[in-house]
């Protein structure tokens, strides 16, 4: 019974010993944030933005490493909307006031 009491006392005191820190601690240097990546490729710097006027519309093209990945279209009258690529080989997806219709792309039958 005495061994069991000693064991419980040791378990109770163990967190106290773990919290005692040595006096010679030094703070670590600041760790930089991880690099930004798009589809596994490391991106360098900020995106390049090109603003074009097409009639009364304003089109902002966003490029990273020369690759066009997003456009913001601001019509003369109306709400701005965004077009972005789903992936490298995909088409443009509209993100705006009305979300795009999500169509399942499953293969049900093959002939």
VENPE-V441180 format. One line per field, one symbol per residue. psi: psi as a letter, one per 40 degrees, with the letter a starting at -180 (. if undefined). burial: # if it has 9 or more other C-alpha atoms within 8 Angstrom, else .. Layout:
psi: ???
burial: ???
This chain:
psi: ddddddddddddeddddddhiiefiiiiihhiiiiiihfehhhhaiihhhhihgbeihhhhhihfehheiihhhidhahiiihihdadeiahhhhadhiihhhifihdih.
burial: ..........................................#.............########....#######....######.......####...............
